Amino acid sequence: MELEDFSYVLEVSGVFAFLSARPADRDPATAPYNHLPDGLFDDSALARRAARAAAAC
């Protein structure tokens, strides 16, 4: 599924959220975005963000 197709998913029910998972030692002002070739993604952020989202439901 392309990102542009996500609107079809939301016709039923859903949510689209942006997740920043920049490593803590990277400056947010200069760190590359997650989808850039030189971007870094801190995988440990996934569990924390998922738990936070579940608690909000």
C-alpha distance matrix in Angstrom:
0.0 3.8 6.5 8.2 6.3 7.6 10.8 10.1 10.0 13.1 14.9 15.8 16.4 15.0 15.6 14.1 16.5 17.2 18.7 21.2 22.3 24.8 27.6 30.7 32.8 30.7 31.9 29.2 30.6 30.1 27.3 24.3 20.9 18.7 16.3 19.4 20.8 23.8 22.2 23.3 21.6 24.0 22.4 25.3 23.9 21.1 23.7 25.7 23.0 21.7 25.3 25.9 23.0 24.2 27.7 26.8 25.6
3.8 0.0 3.8 5.3 5.3 7.1 10.1 10.6 11.2 13.6 15.5 17.2 17.6 15.9 15.7 13.5 15.7 15.8 17.7 19.9 21.4 23.4 26.5 29.6 31.5 29.1 29.9 27.1 28.2 27.6 25.1 21.9 18.6 16.9 14.2 17.0 18.8 21.9 20.4 22.0 20.7 23.4 22.4 25.4 23.8 21.5 24.4 26.1 23.1 22.4 26.1 26.3 23.5 25.2 28.5 27.3 26.5
6.5 3.8 0.0 3.8 5.3 5.5 8.5 10.3 10.5 11.9 14.5 16.3 16.1 13.9 13.0 10.4 12.3 12.4 14.7 17.0 18.9 21.0 24.3 27.1 29.2 26.7 27.2 24.2 25.3 25.1 22.8 19.8 16.3 14.9 12.7 15.7 18.2 20.8 18.9 20.4 19.0 21.7 21.0 23.7 21.7 19.6 22.6 23.8 20.6 20.3 23.9 23.6 20.9 23.0 26.1 24.5 24.1
8.2 5.3 3.8 0.0 3.8 5.5 6.9 8.9 10.4 11.5 13.2 15.8 16.2 14.7 14.1 11.8 14.2 14.7 17.4 19.8 22.1 24.0 27.5 30.1 32.1 29.5 29.6 26.4 27.1 27.1 25.2 22.2 18.8 17.9 15.6 18.3 20.9 23.6 21.8 23.7 22.5 25.1 24.6 27.3 25.1 23.0 26.0 26.9 23.5 23.2 26.8 26.2 23.2 25.3 28.3 26.4 25.7
6.3 5.3 5.3 3.8 0.0 3.8 5.4 5.8 7.4 9.4 10.7 13.0 13.9 13.0 13.4 12.0 15.0 16.2 18.8 21.6 23.6 26.0 29.3 32.0 34.2 31.9 32.3 29.1 30.1 30.2 28.0 25.1 21.5 20.2 18.0 20.9 23.3 26.1 24.2 25.6 24.0 26.4 25.4 27.9 25.8 23.3 25.9 27.2 23.9 23.0 26.4 26.2 22.9 24.6 27.7 26.0 24.8
7.6 7.1 5.5 5.5 3.8 0.0 3.8 5.3 5.2 6.6 9.0 10.9 10.9 9.4 9.6 8.4 11.6 13.4 16.0 19.1 21.3 24.0 27.3 29.7 32.3 30.1 30.5 27.3 28.6 28.9 26.7 24.1 20.4 18.9 17.4 20.7 23.3 25.7 23.3 24.4 22.4 24.4 23.2 25.4 23.1 20.5 23.0 24.0 20.6 19.6 23.0 22.6 19.3 20.9 24.0 22.2 21.0
10.8 10.1 8.5 6.9 5.4 3.8 0.0 3.8 5.4 5.1 6.5 9.5 10.0 9.5 9.9 9.4 13.0 15.1 18.2 21.3 23.9 26.5 30.0 32.2 34.8 32.5 32.6 29.1 30.2 30.9 28.9 26.5 22.8 21.8 20.4 23.5 26.3 28.6 26.3 27.4 25.5 27.4 26.4 28.4 25.8 23.4 25.6 26.3 22.7 21.8 24.9 24.1 20.6 22.3 25.0 22.8 21.4
10.1 10.6 10.3 8.9 5.8 5.3 3.8 0.0 3.8 5.4 5.3 7.7 9.5 10.0 11.7 12.0 15.7 18.0 20.7 24.0 26.3 29.1 32.3 34.7 37.4 35.3 35.6 32.3 33.5 34.0 31.9 29.4 25.6 24.2 22.6 25.9 28.3 30.9 28.6 29.6 27.5 29.3 27.9 29.9 27.7 24.8 26.8 27.9 24.5 23.1 26.1 25.8 22.1 23.2 26.2 24.2 22.4
10.0 11.2 10.5 10.4 7.4 5.2 5.4 3.8 0.0 3.8 5.4 6.0 6.8 6.8 9.0 9.9 13.6 16.3 18.6 22.1 24.1 27.2 30.3 32.6 35.4 33.7 34.2 31.0 32.6 33.2 30.8 28.5 24.8 23.0 21.8 25.3 27.7 30.0 27.5 28.0 25.5 27.0 25.3 27.1 24.9 21.8 23.6 24.8 21.5 19.7 22.6 22.5 18.9 19.7 22.8 21.1 19.1
13.1 13.6 11.9 11.5 9.4 6.6 5.1 5.4 3.8 0.0 3.8 5.2 5.0 5.1 7.0 8.5 12.3 15.3 18.1 21.6 24.0 27.1 30.3 32.3 35.2 33.5 33.7 30.2 31.7 32.8 30.6 28.7 24.9 23.5 22.7 26.2 29.0 31.0 28.2 28.7 26.2 27.5 26.1 27.5 24.9 22.2 23.8 24.4 20.9 19.5 22.1 21.4 17.7 18.8 21.5 19.2 17.3
14.9 15.5 14.5 13.2 10.7 9.0 6.5 5.3 5.4 3.8 0.0 3.8 6.0 8.1 10.5 12.3 16.0 19.1 21.9 25.4 27.8 30.9 34.1 36.1 39.0 37.2 37.3 33.8 35.2 36.3 34.2 32.1 28.4 27.1 26.0 29.4 32.2 34.3 31.7 32.4 29.9 31.2 29.8 31.2 28.7 25.9 27.3 28.0 24.6 22.9 25.4 24.8 21.0 21.7 24.3 22.0 19.7
15.8 17.2 16.3 15.8 13.0 10.9 9.5 7.7 6.0 5.2 3.8 0.0 3.8 7.0 10.4 12.9 16.5 19.8 22.2 25.9 28.0 31.3 34.3 36.2 39.3 37.8 38.3 34.9 36.6 37.7 35.4 33.5 29.7 28.0 27.3 30.9 33.4 35.4 32.6 32.9 30.1 31.1 29.3 30.4 28.1 25.0 26.0 26.9 23.7 21.5 23.7 23.5 19.7 19.8 22.4 20.5 17.7
16.4 17.6 16.1 16.2 13.9 10.9 10.0 9.5 6.8 5.0 6.0 3.8 0.0 3.8 7.3 10.4 13.6 17.2 19.4 23.1 25.2 28.6 31.5 33.2 36.5 35.1 35.6 32.2 34.1 35.4 33.0 31.5 27.7 26.1 25.8 29.4 32.1 33.8 30.8 30.7 27.8 28.4 26.7 27.5 25.0 22.1 22.9 23.5 20.3 18.2 20.3 19.8 16.0 16.2 18.7 16.7 14.1
15.0 15.9 13.9 14.7 13.0 9.4 9.5 10.0 6.8 5.1 8.1 7.0 3.8 0.0 3.7 6.9 10.0 13.6 15.6 19.4 21.5 24.9 27.8 29.4 32.7 31.4 31.8 28.5 30.5 31.8 29.4 27.9 24.2 22.5 22.5 26.1 28.8 30.4 27.2 27.1 24.1 24.8 23.2 24.0 21.4 18.6 19.7 20.2 16.9 15.0 17.4 16.8 13.0 13.7 16.5 14.5 12.4
15.6 15.7 13.0 14.1 13.4 9.6 9.9 11.7 9.0 7.0 10.5 10.4 7.3 3.7 0.0 3.8 6.4 10.1 12.4 16.1 18.5 21.7 24.8 26.3 29.5 28.1 28.4 25.0 27.0 28.4 26.1 24.8 21.2 19.8 20.1 23.7 26.6 27.8 24.5 24.4 21.6 22.2 21.1 21.9 18.9 16.5 18.0 18.0 14.4 13.3 15.8 14.6 11.0 12.7 15.2 12.9 11.8
14.1 13.5 10.4 11.8 12.0 8.4 9.4 12.0 9.9 8.5 12.3 12.9 10.4 6.9 3.8 0.0 3.8 6.9 9.7 13.2 15.9 18.9 22.2 23.9 26.9 25.2 25.4 21.9 23.7 24.9 22.7 21.3 17.6 16.3 16.5 20.0 23.1 24.3 21.1 21.3 18.7 19.8 19.1 20.3 17.3 15.2 17.4 17.4 13.6 13.3 16.3 15.0 11.9 14.3 16.8 14.6 14.4
16.5 15.7 12.3 14.2 15.0 11.6 13.0 15.7 13.6 12.3 16.0 16.5 13.6 10.0 6.4 3.8 0.0 3.8 6.4 9.8 12.6 15.6 18.9 20.3 23.4 21.8 22.0 18.6 20.6 22.0 19.8 18.8 15.3 14.2 15.2 18.5 21.6 22.3 18.9 18.8 16.2 17.0 16.6 17.6 14.2 12.7 15.0 14.5 10.7 11.3 14.2 12.6 10.0 13.1 15.2 13.2 13.9
17.2 15.8 12.4 14.7 16.2 13.4 15.1 18.0 16.3 15.3 19.1 19.8 17.2 13.6 10.1 6.9 3.8 0.0 3.8 6.6 9.8 12.3 15.8 17.4 20.2 18.3 18.4 15.0 17.1 18.3 16.0 15.1 11.6 10.8 12.2 15.3 18.5 18.9 15.4 15.5 13.3 14.4 14.8 16.0 12.7 11.9 14.8 14.2 10.7 12.2 15.2 13.5 11.9 15.3 17.2 15.5 16.8
18.7 17.7 14.7 17.4 18.8 16.0 18.2 20.7 18.6 18.1 21.9 22.2 19.4 15.6 12.4 9.7 6.4 3.8 0.0 3.8 6.3 9.3 12.5 14.2 17.2 15.8 16.4 13.5 16.1 17.1 14.4 13.9 10.8 9.4 11.7 14.7 17.5 17.4 13.7 13.0 10.2 10.9 11.3 12.3 8.9 8.6 11.7 11.0 7.9 10.1 13.0 11.8 10.9 14.3 16.1 15.2 17.0
21.2 19.9 17.0 19.8 21.6 19.1 21.3 24.0 22.1 21.6 25.4 25.9 23.1 19.4 16.1 13.2 9.8 6.6 3.8 0.0 3.8 5.9 9.3 10.9 13.7 12.1 12.7 9.9 12.8 13.7 11.0 11.1 8.6 7.8 11.0 13.2 15.9 15.1 11.3 10.4 8.3 8.9 10.6 11.6 8.4 9.5 12.7 11.6 9.4 12.3 14.8 13.5 13.6 17.0 18.3 17.7 19.9
22.3 21.4 18.9 22.1 23.6 21.3 23.9 26.3 24.1 24.0 27.8 28.0 25.2 21.5 18.5 15.9 12.6 9.8 6.3 3.8 0.0 3.8 6.3 8.6 11.4 10.5 12.2 10.4 13.8 14.1 10.8 11.1 9.4 7.7 11.3 13.3 15.1 13.9 10.2 8.1 5.4 5.2 7.2 8.3 5.7 7.7 10.9 10.2 9.1 12.0 14.3 13.8 14.5 17.5 18.9 19.0 21.2
24.8 23.4 21.0 24.0 26.0 24.0 26.5 29.1 27.2 27.1 30.9 31.3 28.6 24.9 21.7 18.9 15.6 12.3 9.3 5.9 3.8 0.0 3.8 6.2 8.3 6.8 8.7 7.5 10.9 10.8 7.5 8.7 8.2 7.6 11.4 12.3 13.9 11.9 8.4 6.4 5.5 5.8 9.2 10.2 8.5 11.1 14.0 13.2 12.6 15.7 17.7 17.0 18.0 21.0 22.1 22.2 24.6
27.6 26.5 24.3 27.5 29.3 27.3 30.0 32.3 30.3 30.3 34.1 34.3 31.5 27.8 24.8 22.2 18.9 15.8 12.5 9.3 6.3 3.8 0.0 3.8 5.5 5.6 8.8 9.2 12.7 12.1 9.0 10.9 11.3 10.5 14.2 14.6 15.4 12.8 10.0 7.0 6.5 5.2 8.9 9.2 8.7 11.9 14.3 13.4 13.9 17.0 18.5 18.2 19.8 22.5 23.3 23.9 26.5
30.7 29.6 27.1 30.1 32.0 29.7 32.2 34.7 32.6 32.3 36.1 36.2 33.2 29.4 26.3 23.9 20.3 17.4 14.2 10.9 8.6 6.2 3.8 0.0 3.8 5.5 7.9 8.8 12.3 12.6 10.4 13.1 13.9 13.7 17.4 17.8 18.8 16.0 13.3 10.6 10.2 8.3 11.7 10.9 10.1 13.8 15.4 13.8 14.6 18.0 18.9 18.1 20.3 23.0 23.2 23.8 26.8
32.8 31.5 29.2 32.1 34.2 32.3 34.8 37.4 35.4 35.2 39.0 39.3 36.5 32.7 29.5 26.9 23.4 20.2 17.2 13.7 11.4 8.3 5.5 3.8 0.0 3.8 6.6 9.1 11.9 11.4 9.8 12.9 14.6 14.9 18.4 17.9 18.4 15.1 13.2 10.8 11.7 10.5 14.0 13.7 13.5 17.0 18.8 17.4 18.3 21.6 22.6 21.9 24.0 26.7 27.0 27.6 30.6
30.7 29.1 26.7 29.5 31.9 30.1 32.5 35.3 33.7 33.5 37.2 37.8 35.1 31.4 28.1 25.2 21.8 18.3 15.8 12.1 10.5 6.8 5.6 5.5 3.8 0.0 3.8 6.2 8.7 7.8 6.0 9.3 11.3 12.3 15.6 14.8 15.7 12.4 10.5 9.0 10.6 10.6 14.4 14.9 14.1 17.3 19.7 18.4 18.5 21.9 23.3 22.4 24.0 27.0 27.6 27.7 30.6
31.9 29.9 27.2 29.6 32.3 30.5 32.6 35.6 34.2 33.7 37.3 38.3 35.6 31.8 28.4 25.4 22.0 18.4 16.4 12.7 12.2 8.7 8.8 7.9 6.6 3.8 0.0 3.8 5.4 5.6 5.7 9.5 11.6 13.6 16.7 15.8 17.2 14.1 12.2 11.8 13.3 13.6 17.3 17.7 16.3 19.4 21.9 20.2 19.9 23.4 24.8 23.4 24.8 28.1 28.5 28.1 31.1
29.2 27.1 24.2 26.4 29.1 27.3 29.1 32.3 31.0 30.2 33.8 34.9 32.2 28.5 25.0 21.9 18.6 15.0 13.5 9.9 10.4 7.5 9.2 8.8 9.1 6.2 3.8 0.0 3.8 5.5 5.2 8.4 9.4 11.7 14.8 14.4 16.7 14.1 11.7 11.6 12.5 13.2 16.7 17.3 15.1 17.9 20.6 18.8 17.8 21.3 23.0 21.2 22.3 25.7 26.2 25.5 28.3
30.6 28.2 25.3 27.1 30.1 28.6 30.2 33.5 32.6 31.7 35.2 36.6 34.1 30.5 27.0 23.7 20.6 17.1 16.1 12.8 13.8 10.9 12.7 12.3 11.9 8.7 5.4 3.8 0.0 3.8 6.1 8.8 10.4 13.5 16.0 15.0 17.3 14.9 13.1 14.0 15.4 16.6 20.1 21.0 18.8 21.4 24.2 22.4 21.2 24.7 26.4 24.5 25.3 28.9 29.3 28.3 31.1
30.1 27.6 25.1 27.1 30.2 28.9 30.9 34.0 33.2 32.8 36.3 37.7 35.4 31.8 28.4 24.9 22.0 18.3 17.1 13.7 14.1 10.8 12.1 12.6 11.4 7.8 5.6 5.5 3.8 0.0 3.8 6.4 9.2 12.3 14.5 12.7 14.5 11.8 10.7 12.0 14.3 15.9 19.5 20.8 19.2 21.7 24.8 23.5 22.4 25.7 27.7 26.2 27.0 30.5 31.2 30.5 33.1
27.3 25.1 22.8 25.2 28.0 26.7 28.9 31.9 30.8 30.6 34.2 35.4 33.0 29.4 26.1 22.7 19.8 16.0 14.4 11.0 10.8 7.5 9.0 10.4 9.8 6.0 5.7 5.2 6.1 3.8 0.0 3.8 6.5 9.0 11.5 10.2 11.9 9.1 7.3 8.2 10.5 12.3 15.8 17.4 16.0 18.3 21.5 20.6 19.6 22.7 24.9 23.8 24.5 27.8 28.8 28.3 30.8
24.3 21.9 19.8 22.2 25.1 24.1 26.5 29.4 28.5 28.7 32.1 33.5 31.5 27.9 24.8 21.3 18.8 15.1 13.9 11.1 11.1 8.7 10.9 13.1 12.9 9.3 9.5 8.4 8.8 6.4 3.8 0.0 3.8 6.5 8.2 6.5 8.6 6.6 4.9 7.4 9.9 12.7 15.7 18.0 16.6 18.2 21.7 21.4 20.0 22.7 25.3 24.4 24.6 27.9 29.3 28.7 30.8
20.9 18.6 16.3 18.8 21.5 20.4 22.8 25.6 24.8 24.9 28.4 29.7 27.7 24.2 21.2 17.6 15.3 11.6 10.8 8.6 9.4 8.2 11.3 13.9 14.6 11.3 11.6 9.4 10.4 9.2 6.5 3.8 0.0 3.8 5.6 5.6 8.8 8.2 5.4 7.8 8.8 11.9 14.3 16.8 15.0 16.0 19.7 19.4 17.6 20.0 22.9 22.0 21.7 25.0 26.7 25.9 27.7
18.7 16.9 14.9 17.9 20.2 18.9 21.8 24.2 23.0 23.5 27.1 28.0 26.1 22.5 19.8 16.3 14.2 10.8 9.4 7.8 7.7 7.6 10.5 13.7 14.9 12.3 13.6 11.7 13.5 12.3 9.0 6.5 3.8 0.0 3.8 5.7 8.2 8.2 4.8 6.0 6.0 9.5 11.3 14.2 12.7 13.2 16.9 17.3 15.6 17.5 20.7 20.3 19.9 22.9 25.0 24.5 26.1
16.3 14.2 12.7 15.6 18.0 17.4 20.4 22.6 21.8 22.7 26.0 27.3 25.8 22.5 20.1 16.5 15.2 12.2 11.7 11.0 11.3 11.4 14.2 17.4 18.4 15.6 16.7 14.8 16.0 14.5 11.5 8.2 5.6 3.8 0.0 3.8 6.6 8.3 6.3 8.7 9.1 12.7 13.8 17.1 15.8 15.7 19.4 20.2 18.2 19.7 23.1 22.9 22.0 24.8 27.2 26.6 27.8
19.4 17.0 15.7 18.3 20.9 20.7 23.5 25.9 25.3 26.2 29.4 30.9 29.4 26.1 23.7 20.0 18.5 15.3 14.7 13.2 13.3 12.3 14.6 17.8 17.9 14.8 15.8 14.4 15.0 12.7 10.2 6.5 5.6 5.7 3.8 0.0 3.8 5.5 5.0 8.6 10.4 14.2 15.9 19.1 18.1 18.5 22.3 22.9 21.2 23.0 26.2 25.9 25.3 28.2 30.5 29.9 31.2
20.8 18.8 18.2 20.9 23.3 23.3 26.3 28.3 27.7 29.0 32.2 33.4 32.1 28.8 26.6 23.1 21.6 18.5 17.5 15.9 15.1 13.9 15.4 18.8 18.4 15.7 17.2 16.7 17.3 14.5 11.9 8.6 8.8 8.2 6.6 3.8 0.0 3.8 5.6 8.6 11.1 14.7 16.3 19.7 19.4 19.8 23.4 24.4 23.2 24.8 28.0 28.1 27.7 30.4 32.7 32.5 33.8
23.8 21.9 20.8 23.6 26.1 25.7 28.6 30.9 30.0 31.0 34.3 35.4 33.8 30.4 27.8 24.3 22.3 18.9 17.4 15.1 13.9 11.9 12.8 16.0 15.1 12.4 14.1 14.1 14.9 11.8 9.1 6.6 8.2 8.2 8.3 5.5 3.8 0.0 3.8 6.6 9.9 13.2 15.5 18.5 18.3 19.4 22.9 23.5 22.6 24.7 27.6 27.5 27.6 30.4 32.4 32.3 34.0
22.2 20.4 18.9 21.8 24.2 23.3 26.3 28.6 27.5 28.2 31.7 32.6 30.8 27.2 24.5 21.1 18.9 15.4 13.7 11.3 10.2 8.4 10.0 13.3 13.2 10.5 12.2 11.7 13.1 10.7 7.3 4.9 5.4 4.8 6.3 5.0 5.6 3.8 0.0 3.8 6.7 10.1 12.5 15.4 14.8 16.0 19.5 19.9 18.9 21.1 24.0 23.8 23.9 26.8 28.7 28.5 30.3
23.3 22.0 20.4 23.7 25.6 24.4 27.4 29.6 28.0 28.7 32.4 32.9 30.7 27.1 24.4 21.3 18.8 15.5 13.0 10.4 8.1 6.4 7.0 10.6 10.8 9.0 11.8 11.6 14.0 12.0 8.2 7.4 7.8 6.0 8.7 8.6 8.6 6.6 3.8 0.0 3.8 6.6 9.3 12.0 11.9 13.5 16.7 17.2 16.8 19.0 21.5 21.7 22.2 24.9 26.6 26.9 28.8
21.6 20.7 19.0 22.5 24.0 22.4 25.5 27.5 25.5 26.2 29.9 30.1 27.8 24.1 21.6 18.7 16.2 13.3 10.2 8.3 5.4 5.5 6.5 10.2 11.7 10.6 13.3 12.5 15.4 14.3 10.5 9.9 8.8 6.0 9.1 10.4 11.1 9.9 6.7 3.8 0.0 3.8 5.9 8.8 8.5 9.7 13.0 13.7 13.2 15.3 17.9 18.2 18.7 21.2 23.1 23.6 25.3
24.0 23.4 21.7 25.1 26.4 24.4 27.4 29.3 27.0 27.5 31.2 31.1 28.4 24.8 22.2 19.8 17.0 14.4 10.9 8.9 5.2 5.8 5.2 8.3 10.5 10.6 13.6 13.2 16.6 15.9 12.3 12.7 11.9 9.5 12.7 14.2 14.7 13.2 10.1 6.6 3.8 0.0 3.8 5.5 5.8 7.9 10.5 11.0 11.5 13.7 15.7 16.2 17.4 19.6 21.2 22.1 24.1
22.4 22.4 21.0 24.6 25.4 23.2 26.4 27.9 25.3 26.1 29.8 29.3 26.7 23.2 21.1 19.1 16.6 14.8 11.3 10.6 7.2 9.2 8.9 11.7 14.0 14.4 17.3 16.7 20.1 19.5 15.8 15.7 14.3 11.3 13.8 15.9 16.3 15.5 12.5 9.3 5.9 3.8 0.0 3.8 5.3 5.7 8.0 9.7 10.4 11.6 13.8 15.2 16.1 17.7 19.7 21.0 22.5
25.3 25.4 23.7 27.3 27.9 25.4 28.4 29.9 27.1 27.5 31.2 30.4 27.5 24.0 21.9 20.3 17.6 16.0 12.3 11.6 8.3 10.2 9.2 10.9 13.7 14.9 17.7 17.3 21.0 20.8 17.4 18.0 16.8 14.2 17.1 19.1 19.7 18.5 15.4 12.0 8.8 5.5 3.8 0.0 3.8 5.4 6.1 7.2 9.1 10.6 11.8 13.2 15.0 16.3 17.7 19.5 21.4
23.9 23.8 21.7 25.1 25.8 23.1 25.8 27.7 24.9 24.9 28.7 28.1 25.0 21.4 18.9 17.3 14.2 12.7 8.9 8.4 5.7 8.5 8.7 10.1 13.5 14.1 16.3 15.1 18.8 19.2 16.0 16.6 15.0 12.7 15.8 18.1 19.4 18.3 14.8 11.9 8.5 5.8 5.3 3.8 0.0 3.8 5.6 5.3 6.0 8.5 10.0 10.6 12.1 14.2 15.5 16.6 18.8
21.1 21.5 19.6 23.0 23.3 20.5 23.4 24.8 21.8 22.2 25.9 25.0 22.1 18.6 16.5 15.2 12.7 11.9 8.6 9.5 7.7 11.1 11.9 13.8 17.0 17.3 19.4 17.9 21.4 21.7 18.3 18.2 16.0 13.2 15.7 18.5 19.8 19.4 16.0 13.5 9.7 7.9 5.7 5.4 3.8 0.0 3.8 5.5 5.2 6.0 8.5 9.9 10.5 12.1 14.2 15.4 16.9
23.7 24.4 22.6 26.0 25.9 23.0 25.6 26.8 23.6 23.8 27.3 26.0 22.9 19.7 18.0 17.4 15.0 14.8 11.7 12.7 10.9 14.0 14.3 15.4 18.8 19.7 21.9 20.6 24.2 24.8 21.5 21.7 19.7 16.9 19.4 22.3 23.4 22.9 19.5 16.7 13.0 10.5 8.0 6.1 5.6 3.8 0.0 3.8 5.5 5.2 6.1 8.6 9.9 10.5 12.3 14.4 15.8
25.7 26.1 23.8 26.9 27.2 24.0 26.3 27.9 24.8 24.4 28.0 26.9 23.5 20.2 18.0 17.4 14.5 14.2 11.0 11.6 10.2 13.2 13.4 13.8 17.4 18.4 20.2 18.8 22.4 23.5 20.6 21.4 19.4 17.3 20.2 22.9 24.4 23.5 19.9 17.2 13.7 11.0 9.7 7.2 5.3 5.5 3.8 0.0 3.8 5.5 5.2 6.2 8.7 10.0 10.7 12.6 14.8
23.0 23.1 20.6 23.5 23.9 20.6 22.7 24.5 21.5 20.9 24.6 23.7 20.3 16.9 14.4 13.6 10.7 10.7 7.9 9.4 9.1 12.6 13.9 14.6 18.3 18.5 19.9 17.8 21.2 22.4 19.6 20.0 17.6 15.6 18.2 21.2 23.2 22.6 18.9 16.8 13.2 11.5 10.4 9.1 6.0 5.2 5.5 3.8 0.0 3.8 5.4 5.0 6.1 8.6 9.9 10.7 12.8
21.7 22.4 20.3 23.2 23.0 19.6 21.8 23.1 19.7 19.5 22.9 21.5 18.2 15.0 13.3 13.3 11.3 12.2 10.1 12.3 12.0 15.7 17.0 18.0 21.6 21.9 23.4 21.3 24.7 25.7 22.7 22.7 20.0 17.5 19.7 23.0 24.8 24.7 21.1 19.0 15.3 13.7 11.6 10.6 8.5 6.0 5.2 5.5 3.8 0.0 3.8 5.4 5.1 6.1 8.6 9.9 11.0
25.3 26.1 23.9 26.8 26.4 23.0 24.9 26.1 22.6 22.1 25.4 23.7 20.3 17.4 15.8 16.3 14.2 15.2 13.0 14.8 14.3 17.7 18.5 18.9 22.6 23.3 24.8 23.0 26.4 27.7 24.9 25.3 22.9 20.7 23.1 26.2 28.0 27.6 24.0 21.5 17.9 15.7 13.8 11.8 10.0 8.5 6.1 5.2 5.4 3.8 0.0 3.8 5.5 5.1 6.2 8.7 10.3
25.9 26.3 23.6 26.2 26.2 22.6 24.1 25.8 22.5 21.4 24.8 23.5 19.8 16.8 14.6 15.0 12.6 13.5 11.8 13.5 13.8 17.0 18.2 18.1 21.9 22.4 23.4 21.2 24.5 26.2 23.8 24.4 22.0 20.3 22.9 25.9 28.1 27.5 23.8 21.7 18.2 16.2 15.2 13.2 10.6 9.9 8.6 6.2 5.0 5.4 3.8 0.0 3.8 5.5 5.2 6.4 9.1
23.0 23.5 20.9 23.2 22.9 19.3 20.6 22.1 18.9 17.7 21.0 19.7 16.0 13.0 11.0 11.9 10.0 11.9 10.9 13.6 14.5 18.0 19.8 20.3 24.0 24.0 24.8 22.3 25.3 27.0 24.5 24.6 21.7 19.9 22.0 25.3 27.7 27.6 23.9 22.2 18.7 17.4 16.1 15.0 12.1 10.5 9.9 8.7 6.1 5.1 5.5 3.8 0.0 3.8 5.4 5.2 6.8
24.2 25.2 23.0 25.3 24.6 20.9 22.3 23.2 19.7 18.8 21.7 19.8 16.2 13.7 12.7 14.3 13.1 15.3 14.3 17.0 17.5 21.0 22.5 23.0 26.7 27.0 28.1 25.7 28.9 30.5 27.8 27.9 25.0 22.9 24.8 28.2 30.4 30.4 26.8 24.9 21.2 19.6 17.7 16.3 14.2 12.1 10.5 10.0 8.6 6.1 5.1 5.5 3.8 0.0 3.8 5.4 5.4
27.7 28.5 26.1 28.3 27.7 24.0 25.0 26.2 22.8 21.5 24.3 22.4 18.7 16.5 15.2 16.8 15.2 17.2 16.1 18.3 18.9 22.1 23.3 23.2 27.0 27.6 28.5 26.2 29.3 31.2 28.8 29.3 26.7 25.0 27.2 30.5 32.7 32.4 28.7 26.6 23.1 21.2 19.7 17.7 15.5 14.2 12.3 10.7 9.9 8.6 6.2 5.2 5.4 3.8 0.0 3.8 5.5
26.8 27.3 24.5 26.4 26.0 22.2 22.8 24.2 21.1 19.2 22.0 20.5 16.7 14.5 12.9 14.6 13.2 15.5 15.2 17.7 19.0 22.2 23.9 23.8 27.6 27.7 28.1 25.5 28.3 30.5 28.3 28.7 25.9 24.5 26.6 29.9 32.5 32.3 28.5 26.9 23.6 22.1 21.0 19.5 16.6 15.4 14.4 12.6 10.7 9.9 8.7 6.4 5.2 5.4 3.8 0.0 3.8
25.6 26.5 24.1 25.7 24.8 21.0 21.4 22.4 19.1 17.3 19.7 17.7 14.1 12.4 11.8 14.4 13.9 16.8 17.0 19.9 21.2 24.6 26.5 26.8 30.6 30.6 31.1 28.3 31.1 33.1 30.8 30.8 27.7 26.1 27.8 31.2 33.8 34.0 30.3 28.8 25.3 24.1 22.5 21.4 18.8 16.9 15.8 14.8 12.8 11.0 10.3 9.1 6.8 5.4 5.5 3.8 0.0
